[in-house]
Amino acid sequence: MRLLIAGPPGAGKSTHAKRLAKELGIAHISVGQLLRDYALQHPEIAAKMNTGDLVDTQLVMKVVRERLAQRDAKENGFIFDGFPRREVELKALNELLGQGQTFDAMIYLDAPKAELLDRILARGRADDSAPIFANRMNVYETQTRPVIDQLKVKVPVIAPQNSGLGIEAVYEKLMTGFRSWLAR
């Protein structure tokens, strides 16, 4: 099974992707985490990431290719967490996976901007601040949303209500939509 979870910063992608991956027995592939791990050994990458800017596509695809080559992803399937973020990444991913359907389904999470900011600030990560959030939202609107819009016409979309709900309530709605999609 090949899944994708998408949405703006702070929508809950990683929270729900980890849980869903565990429940389904598939690999959780957080490209952001792969890049943060890579950046520990490469300070120039860390500096770029700390501004909220996107990392070079060649590096992104290198870590994605390496992760997809691991046994769990090859044998069990995967859920991409917040990837692809740019059209060039989507094109490179299509080439990597083959020109067939890239994903079986996409889970799309969203919430009002003020709620997203509150969630981001509550996480306490090094790259979580109001100015960086503003930059990340701009990057999301200008670069990632067009990718999501392209995928929405090619891939079944599961879009649970995410606004004003706790993590458990959102996950319940996500699973209801997911089960409905599986039963189709």
ChimeraX commands (.cxc) that place a marker at each C-alpha (Angstrom):
marker #1 position 0.00,0.00,0.00 radius 0.5
marker #1 position 1.33,3.43,-0.97 radius 0.5
marker #1 position -0.18,6.31,0.98 radius 0.5
marker #1 position 0.52,10.01,1.35 radius 0.5
marker #1 position -0.50,12.34,4.15 radius 0.5
marker #1 position -0.51,16.00,3.17 radius 0.5
marker #1 position -1.46,19.39,4.52 radius 0.5
marker #1 position 0.00,22.63,5.82 radius 0.5
marker #1 position 2.55,22.87,8.64 radius 0.5
marker #1 position 0.94,21.97,11.96 radius 0.5
marker #1 position -1.98,20.02,10.46 radius 0.5
marker #1 position -1.00,16.83,12.32 radius 0.5
marker #1 position 0.58,14.92,9.45 radius 0.5
marker #1 position 3.36,13.23,11.44 radius 0.5
marker #1 position 1.18,12.50,14.45 radius 0.5
marker #1 position -1.38,10.63,12.38 radius 0.5
marker #1 position 1.04,9.12,9.85 radius 0.5
marker #1 position 3.06,7.41,12.60 radius 0.5
marker #1 position -0.03,5.90,14.16 radius 0.5
marker #1 position -1.55,4.82,10.85 radius 0.5
marker #1 position 1.74,3.26,9.71 radius 0.5
marker #1 position 1.95,1.25,12.93 radius 0.5
marker #1 position -1.67,0.14,12.66 radius 0.5
marker #1 position -1.28,-0.94,9.01 radius 0.5
marker #1 position 2.21,-2.41,9.37 radius 0.5
marker #1 position 3.68,-0.12,6.71 radius 0.5
marker #1 position 6.74,2.14,6.77 radius 0.5
marker #1 position 6.32,5.71,7.97 radius 0.5
marker #1 position 8.52,7.88,5.74 radius 0.5
marker #1 position 8.93,11.38,7.10 radius 0.5
marker #1 position 11.16,13.14,4.61 radius 0.5
marker #1 position 11.42,16.05,7.05 radius 0.5
marker #1 position 12.83,13.72,9.72 radius 0.5
marker #1 position 15.16,12.05,7.21 radius 0.5
marker #1 position 16.47,15.51,6.30 radius 0.5
marker #1 position 16.78,16.59,9.96 radius 0.5
marker #1 position 18.83,13.44,10.60 radius 0.5
marker #1 position 20.98,14.18,7.55 radius 0.5
marker #1 position 21.42,17.79,8.68 radius 0.5
marker #1 position 23.00,16.64,11.95 radius 0.5
marker #1 position 26.09,15.76,9.89 radius 0.5
marker #1 position 25.76,18.66,7.43 radius 0.5
marker #1 position 25.43,22.08,9.13 radius 0.5
marker #1 position 24.81,23.92,5.84 radius 0.5
marker #1 position 21.63,21.87,5.36 radius 0.5
marker #1 position 20.58,22.51,8.95 radius 0.5
marker #1 position 20.97,26.27,8.43 radius 0.5
marker #1 position 18.72,26.19,5.36 radius 0.5
marker #1 position 16.10,24.06,7.09 radius 0.5
marker #1 position 16.06,26.34,10.14 radius 0.5
marker #1 position 14.80,29.21,7.97 radius 0.5
marker #1 position 11.82,27.16,6.79 radius 0.5
marker #1 position 13.08,26.97,3.20 radius 0.5
marker #1 position 12.90,23.77,1.17 radius 0.5
marker #1 position 16.02,21.68,0.62 radius 0.5
marker #1 position 17.54,20.94,-2.80 radius 0.5
marker #1 position 15.55,18.34,-4.74 radius 0.5
marker #1 position 18.61,16.16,-5.44 radius 0.5
marker #1 position 19.26,15.76,-1.72 radius 0.5
marker #1 position 15.58,15.14,-1.00 radius 0.5
marker #1 position 15.41,12.43,-3.65 radius 0.5
marker #1 position 18.66,10.88,-2.39 radius 0.5
marker #1 position 17.23,10.35,1.11 radius 0.5
marker #1 position 13.88,9.21,-0.34 radius 0.5
marker #1 position 15.56,6.70,-2.68 radius 0.5
marker #1 position 17.64,5.30,0.20 radius 0.5
marker #1 position 14.59,4.99,2.44 radius 0.5
marker #1 position 12.43,3.32,-0.21 radius 0.5
marker #1 position 15.20,0.75,-0.75 radius 0.5
marker #1 position 14.85,-0.47,2.83 radius 0.5
marker #1 position 13.11,-3.78,3.32 radius 0.5
marker #1 position 10.05,-2.58,5.26 radius 0.5
marker #1 position 9.07,-0.05,2.60 radius 0.5
marker #1 position 9.70,-2.47,-0.27 radius 0.5
marker #1 position 7.80,-5.37,1.27 radius 0.5
marker #1 position 5.01,-3.73,3.27 radius 0.5
marker #1 position 4.35,-0.41,1.58 radius 0.5
marker #1 position 4.62,3.05,3.07 radius 0.5
marker #1 position 3.02,6.31,4.01 radius 0.5
marker #1 position 4.84,9.46,2.93 radius 0.5
marker #1 position 4.55,12.18,5.53 radius 0.5
marker #1 position 4.40,15.62,3.90 radius 0.5
marker #1 position 6.11,14.64,0.66 radius 0.5
marker #1 position 6.30,15.56,-2.20 radius 0.5
marker #1 position 6.32,19.30,-1.55 radius 0.5
marker #1 position 7.24,20.62,-5.01 radius 0.5
marker #1 position 6.26,19.73,-8.55 radius 0.5
marker #1 position 9.85,18.75,-9.36 radius 0.5
marker #1 position 9.77,16.30,-6.42 radius 0.5
marker #1 position 6.50,14.82,-7.65 radius 0.5
marker #1 position 8.02,14.34,-11.11 radius 0.5
marker #1 position 11.16,12.74,-9.65 radius 0.5
marker #1 position 9.06,10.50,-7.40 radius 0.5
marker #1 position 6.92,9.36,-10.35 radius 0.5
marker #1 position 10.13,8.43,-12.18 radius 0.5
marker #1 position 11.47,6.61,-9.13 radius 0.5
marker #1 position 8.29,4.62,-8.48 radius 0.5
marker #1 position 7.30,4.14,-12.11 radius 0.5
marker #1 position 4.69,5.94,-14.15 radius 0.5
marker #1 position 1.77,3.93,-12.74 radius 0.5
marker #1 position -0.34,5.35,-9.96 radius 0.5
marker #1 position 2.13,6.75,-7.45 radius 0.5
marker #1 position -0.19,6.53,-4.44 radius 0.5
marker #1 position -3.21,4.40,-3.59 radius 0.5
marker #1 position -4.74,7.23,-1.54 radius 0.5
marker #1 position -3.96,10.63,-0.05 radius 0.5
marker #1 position -5.01,11.75,3.42 radius 0.5
marker #1 position -5.44,15.51,3.49 radius 0.5
marker #1 position -5.45,17.39,6.80 radius 0.5
marker #1 position -6.13,21.10,7.19 radius 0.5
marker #1 position -7.11,23.62,9.87 radius 0.5
marker #1 position -7.39,27.41,10.18 radius 0.5
marker #1 position -4.06,29.25,10.07 radius 0.5
marker #1 position -4.27,30.47,13.71 radius 0.5
marker #1 position -4.84,26.90,14.92 radius 0.5
marker #1 position -1.91,25.66,12.82 radius 0.5
marker #1 position 0.36,28.31,14.36 radius 0.5
marker #1 position -0.74,27.37,17.89 radius 0.5
marker #1 position 0.06,23.72,17.19 radius 0.5
marker #1 position 3.46,24.60,15.71 radius 0.5
marker #1 position 4.45,26.75,18.68 radius 0.5
marker #1 position 3.36,24.01,21.11 radius 0.5
marker #1 position 5.70,21.44,19.46 radius 0.5
marker #1 position 8.84,23.24,20.56 radius 0.5
marker #1 position 11.10,22.11,17.70 radius 0.5
marker #1 position 14.14,24.25,16.87 radius 0.5
marker #1 position 12.59,25.33,13.56 radius 0.5
marker #1 position 9.21,26.25,15.13 radius 0.5
marker #1 position 8.66,29.98,15.58 radius 0.5
marker #1 position 6.07,32.46,14.30 radius 0.5
marker #1 position 8.37,34.00,11.62 radius 0.5
marker #1 position 9.51,30.59,10.38 radius 0.5
marker #1 position 5.88,29.39,10.37 radius 0.5
marker #1 position 4.96,32.38,8.18 radius 0.5
marker #1 position 7.71,31.43,5.73 radius 0.5
marker #1 position 6.70,27.76,5.78 radius 0.5
marker #1 position 3.05,28.71,5.11 radius 0.5
marker #1 position 4.17,30.84,2.17 radius 0.5
marker #1 position 6.23,27.93,0.80 radius 0.5
marker #1 position 3.23,25.63,1.36 radius 0.5
marker #1 position 0.81,27.94,-0.48 radius 0.5
marker #1 position 3.12,28.67,-3.42 radius 0.5
marker #1 position 4.88,25.33,-3.90 radius 0.5
marker #1 position 3.15,22.49,-2.05 radius 0.5
marker #1 position -0.53,23.28,-2.55 radius 0.5
marker #1 position -0.19,23.04,-6.37 radius 0.5
marker #1 position 1.29,19.53,-5.92 radius 0.5
marker #1 position -1.58,18.54,-3.62 radius 0.5
marker #1 position -4.08,19.94,-6.14 radius 0.5
marker #1 position -2.49,17.80,-8.89 radius 0.5
marker #1 position -2.64,14.69,-6.71 radius 0.5
marker #1 position -6.27,15.34,-5.71 radius 0.5
marker #1 position -7.40,14.72,-9.29 radius 0.5
marker #1 position -5.32,11.53,-9.67 radius 0.5
marker #1 position -5.58,9.85,-6.28 radius 0.5
marker #1 position -8.52,9.09,-3.94 radius 0.5
marker #1 position -8.58,11.66,-1.12 radius 0.5
marker #1 position -9.50,11.03,2.52 radius 0.5
marker #1 position -10.10,14.40,4.20 radius 0.5
marker #1 position -11.26,14.09,7.83 radius 0.5
marker #1 position -12.37,17.16,9.78 radius 0.5
marker #1 position -9.28,18.39,11.60 radius 0.5
marker #1 position -10.23,21.81,12.94 radius 0.5
marker #1 position -10.93,22.30,16.63 radius 0.5
marker #1 position -10.69,18.60,17.43 radius 0.5
marker #1 position -8.28,16.69,19.63 radius 0.5
marker #1 position -5.82,14.16,18.26 radius 0.5
marker #1 position -8.03,11.15,19.10 radius 0.5
marker #1 position -11.14,12.64,17.50 radius 0.5
marker #1 position -9.23,13.50,14.32 radius 0.5
marker #1 position -7.73,10.01,14.18 radius 0.5
marker #1 position -11.18,8.44,14.58 radius 0.5
marker #1 position -12.47,10.53,11.66 radius 0.5
marker #1 position -9.38,9.68,9.63 radius 0.5
marker #1 position -9.89,5.94,10.26 radius 0.5
marker #1 position -13.60,6.16,9.41 radius 0.5
marker #1 position -12.68,7.73,6.06 radius 0.5
marker #1 position -9.86,5.25,5.54 radius 0.5
marker #1 position -12.08,2.22,6.22 radius 0.5
marker #1 position -14.72,3.64,3.89 radius 0.5
marker #1 position -12.06,4.04,1.17 radius 0.5
marker #1 position -10.82,0.46,1.72 radius 0.5
marker #1 position -14.37,-0.89,1.44 radius 0.5
marker #1 position -15.02,0.81,-1.90 radius 0.5
marker link #1:1,2 radius 0.2
marker link #1:2,3 radius 0.2
marker link #1:3,4 radius 0.2
marker link #1:4,5 radius 0.2
marker link #1:5,6 radius 0.2
marker link #1:6,7 radius 0.2
marker link #1:7,8 radius 0.2
marker link #1:8,9 radius 0.2
marker link #1:9,10 radius 0.2
marker link #1:10,11 radius 0.2
marker link #1:11,12 radius 0.2
marker link #1:12,13 radius 0.2
marker link #1:13,14 radius 0.2
marker link #1:14,15 radius 0.2
marker link #1:15,16 radius 0.2
marker link #1:16,17 radius 0.2
marker link #1:17,18 radius 0.2
marker link #1:18,19 radius 0.2
marker link #1:19,20 radius 0.2
marker link #1:20,21 radius 0.2
marker link #1:21,22 radius 0.2
marker link #1:22,23 radius 0.2
marker link #1:23,24 radius 0.2
marker link #1:24,25 radius 0.2
marker link #1:25,26 radius 0.2
marker link #1:26,27 radius 0.2
marker link #1:27,28 radius 0.2
marker link #1:28,29 radius 0.2
marker link #1:29,30 radius 0.2
marker link #1:30,31 radius 0.2
marker link #1:31,32 radius 0.2
marker link #1:32,33 radius 0.2
marker link #1:33,34 radius 0.2
marker link #1:34,35 radius 0.2
marker link #1:35,36 radius 0.2
marker link #1:36,37 radius 0.2
marker link #1:37,38 radius 0.2
marker link #1:38,39 radius 0.2
marker link #1:39,40 radius 0.2
marker link #1:40,41 radius 0.2
marker link #1:41,42 radius 0.2
marker link #1:42,43 radius 0.2
marker link #1:43,44 radius 0.2
marker link #1:44,45 radius 0.2
marker link #1:45,46 radius 0.2
marker link #1:46,47 radius 0.2
marker link #1:47,48 radius 0.2
marker link #1:48,49 radius 0.2
marker link #1:49,50 radius 0.2
marker link #1:50,51 radius 0.2
marker link #1:51,52 radius 0.2
marker link #1:52,53 radius 0.2
marker link #1:53,54 radius 0.2
marker link #1:54,55 radius 0.2
marker link #1:55,56 radius 0.2
marker link #1:56,57 radius 0.2
marker link #1:57,58 radius 0.2
marker link #1:58,59 radius 0.2
marker link #1:59,60 radius 0.2
marker link #1:60,61 radius 0.2
marker link #1:61,62 radius 0.2
marker link #1:62,63 radius 0.2
marker link #1:63,64 radius 0.2
marker link #1:64,65 radius 0.2
marker link #1:65,66 radius 0.2
marker link #1:66,67 radius 0.2
marker link #1:67,68 radius 0.2
marker link #1:68,69 radius 0.2
marker link #1:69,70 radius 0.2
marker link #1:70,71 radius 0.2
marker link #1:71,72 radius 0.2
marker link #1:72,73 radius 0.2
marker link #1:73,74 radius 0.2
marker link #1:74,75 radius 0.2
marker link #1:75,76 radius 0.2
marker link #1:76,77 radius 0.2
marker link #1:77,78 radius 0.2
marker link #1:78,79 radius 0.2
marker link #1:79,80 radius 0.2
marker link #1:80,81 radius 0.2
marker link #1:81,82 radius 0.2
marker link #1:82,83 radius 0.2
marker link #1:83,84 radius 0.2
marker link #1:84,85 radius 0.2
marker link #1:85,86 radius 0.2
marker link #1:86,87 radius 0.2
marker link #1:87,88 radius 0.2
marker link #1:88,89 radius 0.2
marker link #1:89,90 radius 0.2
marker link #1:90,91 radius 0.2
marker link #1:91,92 radius 0.2
marker link #1:92,93 radius 0.2
marker link #1:93,94 radius 0.2
marker link #1:94,95 radius 0.2
marker link #1:95,96 radius 0.2
marker link #1:96,97 radius 0.2
marker link #1:97,98 radius 0.2
marker link #1:98,99 radius 0.2
marker link #1:99,100 radius 0.2
marker link #1:100,101 radius 0.2
marker link #1:101,102 radius 0.2
marker link #1:102,103 radius 0.2
marker link #1:103,104 radius 0.2
marker link #1:104,105 radius 0.2
marker link #1:105,106 radius 0.2
marker link #1:106,107 radius 0.2
marker link #1:107,108 radius 0.2
marker link #1:108,109 radius 0.2
marker link #1:109,110 radius 0.2
marker link #1:110,111 radius 0.2
marker link #1:111,112 radius 0.2
marker link #1:112,113 radius 0.2
marker link #1:113,114 radius 0.2
marker link #1:114,115 radius 0.2
marker link #1:115,116 radius 0.2
marker link #1:116,117 radius 0.2
marker link #1:117,118 radius 0.2
marker link #1:118,119 radius 0.2
marker link #1:119,120 radius 0.2
marker link #1:120,121 radius 0.2
marker link #1:121,122 radius 0.2
marker link #1:122,123 radius 0.2
marker link #1:123,124 radius 0.2
marker link #1:124,125 radius 0.2
marker link #1:125,126 radius 0.2
marker link #1:126,127 radius 0.2
marker link #1:127,128 radius 0.2
marker link #1:128,129 radius 0.2
marker link #1:129,130 radius 0.2
marker link #1:130,131 radius 0.2
marker link #1:131,132 radius 0.2
marker link #1:132,133 radius 0.2
marker link #1:133,134 radius 0.2
marker link #1:134,135 radius 0.2
marker link #1:135,136 radius 0.2
marker link #1:136,137 radius 0.2
marker link #1:137,138 radius 0.2
marker link #1:138,139 radius 0.2
marker link #1:139,140 radius 0.2
marker link #1:140,141 radius 0.2
marker link #1:141,142 radius 0.2
marker link #1:142,143 radius 0.2
marker link #1:143,144 radius 0.2
marker link #1:144,145 radius 0.2
marker link #1:145,146 radius 0.2
marker link #1:146,147 radius 0.2
marker link #1:147,148 radius 0.2
marker link #1:148,149 radius 0.2
marker link #1:149,150 radius 0.2
marker link #1:150,151 radius 0.2
marker link #1:151,152 radius 0.2
marker link #1:152,153 radius 0.2
marker link #1:153,154 radius 0.2
marker link #1:154,155 radius 0.2
marker link #1:155,156 radius 0.2
marker link #1:156,157 radius 0.2
marker link #1:157,158 radius 0.2
marker link #1:158,159 radius 0.2
marker link #1:159,160 radius 0.2
marker link #1:160,161 radius 0.2
marker link #1:161,162 radius 0.2
marker link #1:162,163 radius 0.2
marker link #1:163,164 radius 0.2
marker link #1:164,165 radius 0.2
marker link #1:165,166 radius 0.2
marker link #1:166,167 radius 0.2
marker link #1:167,168 radius 0.2
marker link #1:168,169 radius 0.2
marker link #1:169,170 radius 0.2
marker link #1:170,171 radius 0.2
marker link #1:171,172 radius 0.2
marker link #1:172,173 radius 0.2
marker link #1:173,174 radius 0.2
marker link #1:174,175 radius 0.2
marker link #1:175,176 radius 0.2
marker link #1:176,177 radius 0.2
marker link #1:177,178 radius 0.2
marker link #1:178,179 radius 0.2
marker link #1:179,180 radius 0.2
marker link #1:180,181 radius 0.2
marker link #1:181,182 radius 0.2
marker link #1:182,183 radius 0.2
marker link #1:183,184 radius 0.2
view
